[in-house]
């Protein structure tokens, strides 16, 4: 997961899909621009987080 806001960037790697989706939702709700990238390099914006959580 990569979260960016103004001049800050936070990267979180290697956690369960469920946990990373939950964290990404929290960061996005706080105004961060968040993208989750899977092991195959596919990126998921916030509107696709439900797809990841269901997998």
PyMOL commands that set and color helices and strands:
alter all, ss='L'
color gray80, all
select helices_A, chain A and resi 17-29+46-54
alter helices_A, ss='H'
color red, helices_A
select strands_A, chain A and resi 2-5+8-11+33-37+43-45
alter strands_A, ss='S'
color yellow, strands_A
deselect
rebuild
show_as cartoon
